[in-house]
Amino acid sequence: MHKLLFSFQITIKLEQDLKKVTQDEVDFFIKGNIALEKSKRKKPFAWFPEEGWEDCIRLGEVMPDKFSSLLEDIERNEKIWLQVNWC
């Protein structure tokens, strides 16, 4: 396990040196959304986990080039997202 974690750490550092990964992205990957305040944008469905919704919002902020439409995609595709195993 230690070798795997060491390899991951080296890889992340190399990617950061190449400007392919930011510290914000690494922090989000490790911790998720750690904001104390809830966002103003309310989750669209009662079944959607609050923590998961906050993570989705933060993901769109950290990586807008890849996830800028994530929230809208979730809101428009409830049936598909209902199939996700949230446990």
Long-range contacts (C-beta under 8 A, 24 or more apart in sequence): 22-62, 24-62, 25-62, 25-63, 28-58, 28-59, 28-62, 32-58, 33-57, 33-58, 41-71, 44-74, 44-75, 44-78, 45-78, 45-81, 47-82, 48-74, 48-81, 49-86, 52-86
